[in-house]
C-alpha cells in the first residue's frame, strides 16, 4: 500500500491510537489479533487483523441479487443482509393484499383495501387519498337532454344517447287480448286520429270514444254506393239525404261482413218486424217507395258485435233483424245504398260509436 496512512488503530476496550506507516500497516502484537482494525484514508478501505495478516472487510462488499437491498428486518438489532424490496415493504407497512402505498404528511403509509366496487379518490394537495364512490358531480359533463347508455347492439363503452336513440331501444306496448298485456311505448296516432276523437284502448290501439263520431261520406251514384271500414263500431247510423233519380226508384240498405266484396241481398237475410209481431223476410233493411225521384232514407244499426244478431231500424220502414248466420257470426263492416234505378245525386253520411 503506497502512501497509506493508518487513520484508526482500535483495540476493543482500549483507547484509540493514531499511527502512520509506509508502505504497509504494522503487525499487531501477539495476543491482540482479534481486536484490531484500521481505516485507509487514500482508498476508503477498512482492514481487520486475522491473526496472520490484514484482510479487507469493506470497500469490496460481497455480491447480492439484482434488485435486493441491504436491510435488517429480523425484528431486533442485527447486521444487515440482502432482502427484496417487497420483503422490506411487507415488514415495514404490512403484507395485506390490496394495500396501496402513499406518502402521508410525515411518512410513507399503506391505505387498507376499501369496499369492493369503490374507487381510489384523491383528496388534492396536502391530503391523503381514500376509497369512495363516484358522485354525479365527479362525472364528465353530458350534453343537454342526453342519457348514458349503449345502443350499439353489443358490449361497448357507454355513450351519450339522444331522446330519439333512447326511445328506439324501448319495448312497444302489448295490448290486452284476454290474458293481459305488457307495458311499453304506445303506437303513434295516425293523421286525423285527433279530429276523429280517438283514444288509446287497453288493446293497444287508437279508437273512437263512446259518443257518435263521423266515419265517412259519399255521393250517391249508379245503382249502388258502398261505405266501408265500419267493423270497429258497435252502432252505425247511415243518413242518405236527398238521394235523386231520373225516374223514381226504390232505395234500400244492404250489409256486408267481408269489407264490401259481397252483400247480403237474399230474402230472409233480414227479418222485418211489424206491429203484430209477425216477422216478414226481406232482402234488405228497408227503403223508400219507387214513386219518389228525391228521397231521404235513414237506418240505425245496433249491436254490431260478432256472435250476436244485429237490429236495424229504418225510418218509415220499421225495425228488423239481420238474420243471416253470416251477419250473426261476424260484425258488419260495410253498408251499401242500393237503388232499382241509377242514382244521380245526394250525400250519404255514416256515423259510428
Secondary structure as the mmCIF struct_conf table of DSSP 4:
data_model
#
loop_
_struct_conf.conf_type_id
_struct_conf.id
_struct_conf.beg_label_comp_id
_struct_conf.beg_label_asym_id
_struct_conf.beg_label_seq_id
_struct_conf.end_label_comp_id
_struct_conf.end_label_asym_id
_struct_conf.end_label_seq_id
TURN_TY1_P TURN_TY1_P1 UNK A 2 UNK A 3
STRN STRN1 UNK A 6 UNK A 6
STRN STRN2 UNK A 9 UNK A 9
STRN STRN3 UNK A 10 UNK A 11
TURN_TY1_P TURN_TY1_P2 UNK A 12 UNK A 13
BEND BEND1 UNK A 14 UNK A 14
STRN STRN4 UNK A 17 UNK A 17
BEND BEND2 UNK A 22 UNK A 24
HELX_LH_PP_P HELX_LH_PP_P1 UNK A 25 UNK A 29
TURN_TY1_P TURN_TY1_P3 UNK A 30 UNK A 31
HELX_RH_3T_P HELX_RH_3T_P1 UNK A 33 UNK A 35
STRN STRN5 UNK A 36 UNK A 40
TURN_TY1_P TURN_TY1_P4 UNK A 41 UNK A 44
STRN STRN6 UNK A 45 UNK A 49
BEND BEND3 UNK A 51 UNK A 53
STRN STRN7 UNK A 54 UNK A 58
BEND BEND4 UNK A 59 UNK A 60
HELX_LH_PP_P HELX_LH_PP_P2 UNK A 61 UNK A 63
TURN_TY1_P TURN_TY1_P5 UNK A 66 UNK A 67
STRN STRN8 UNK A 68 UNK A 71
BEND BEND5 UNK A 74 UNK A 77
STRN STRN9 UNK A 81 UNK A 84
HELX_RH_AL_P HELX_RH_AL_P1 UNK A 85 UNK A 93
TURN_TY1_P TURN_TY1_P6 UNK A 97 UNK A 98
STRN STRN10 UNK A 100 UNK A 103
BEND BEND6 UNK A 105 UNK A 107
STRN STRN11 UNK A 108 UNK A 111
HELX_LH_PP_P HELX_LH_PP_P3 UNK A 112 UNK A 113
TURN_TY1_P TURN_TY1_P7 UNK A 116 UNK A 117
STRN STRN12 UNK A 119 UNK A 121
TURN_TY1_P TURN_TY1_P8 UNK A 125 UNK A 126
BEND BEND7 UNK A 127 UNK A 127
STRN STRN13 UNK A 130 UNK A 132
HELX_LH_PP_P HELX_LH_PP_P4 UNK A 133 UNK A 135
HELX_RH_3T_P HELX_RH_3T_P2 UNK A 136 UNK A 138
BEND BEND8 UNK A 139 UNK A 139
HELX_LH_PP_P HELX_LH_PP_P5 UNK A 140 UNK A 141
TURN_TY1_P TURN_TY1_P9 UNK A 144 UNK A 145
STRN STRN14 UNK A 147 UNK A 149
BEND BEND9 UNK A 152 UNK A 155
STRN STRN15 UNK A 159 UNK A 161
HELX_RH_AL_P HELX_RH_AL_P2 UNK A 163 UNK A 169
BEND BEND10 UNK A 170 UNK A 170
HELX_LH_PP_P HELX_LH_PP_P6 UNK A 171 UNK A 171
STRN STRN16 UNK A 172 UNK A 172
HELX_LH_PP_P HELX_LH_PP_P7 UNK A 173 UNK A 173
STRN STRN17 UNK A 174 UNK A 174
BEND BEND11 UNK A 177 UNK A 179
STRN STRN18 UNK A 182 UNK A 182
STRN STRN19 UNK A 185 UNK A 185
HELX_LH_PP_P HELX_LH_PP_P8 UNK A 186 UNK A 190
TURN_TY1_P TURN_TY1_P10 UNK A 191 UNK A 197
STRN STRN20 UNK A 198 UNK A 200
TURN_TY1_P TURN_TY1_P11 UNK A 202 UNK A 203
BEND BEND12 UNK A 204 UNK A 204
STRN STRN21 UNK A 206 UNK A 208
BEND BEND13 UNK A 210 UNK A 211
STRN STRN22 UNK A 213 UNK A 219
STRN STRN23 UNK A 222 UNK A 228
TURN_TY1_P TURN_TY1_P12 UNK A 231 UNK A 232
BEND BEND14 UNK A 234 UNK A 234
STRN STRN24 UNK A 235 UNK A 245
BEND BEND15 UNK A 246 UNK A 247
STRN STRN25 UNK A 251 UNK A 256
BEND BEND16 UNK A 257 UNK A 258
TURN_TY1_P TURN_TY1_P13 UNK A 259 UNK A 260
BEND BEND17 UNK A 261 UNK A 262
BEND BEND18 UNK A 266 UNK A 266
TURN_TY1_P TURN_TY1_P14 UNK A 267 UNK A 268
BEND BEND19 UNK A 269 UNK A 269
STRN STRN26 UNK A 270 UNK A 273
TURN_TY1_P TURN_TY1_P15 UNK A 275 UNK A 276
BEND BEND20 UNK A 277 UNK A 277
STRN STRN27 UNK A 279 UNK A 282
BEND BEND21 UNK A 283 UNK A 285
STRN STRN28 UNK A 287 UNK A 288
TURN_TY1_P TURN_TY1_P16 UNK A 290 UNK A 291
BEND BEND22 UNK A 293 UNK A 293
STRN STRN29 UNK A 294 UNK A 302
TURN_TY1_P TURN_TY1_P17 UNK A 306 UNK A 307
BEND BEND23 UNK A 308 UNK A 308
STRN STRN30 UNK A 310 UNK A 314
TURN_TY1_P TURN_TY1_P18 UNK A 315 UNK A 317
STRN STRN31 UNK A 318 UNK A 322
BEND BEND24 UNK A 324 UNK A 324
HELX_RH_AL_P HELX_RH_AL_P3 UNK A 325 UNK A 329
BEND BEND25 UNK A 330 UNK A 330
STRN STRN32 UNK A 334 UNK A 352
#
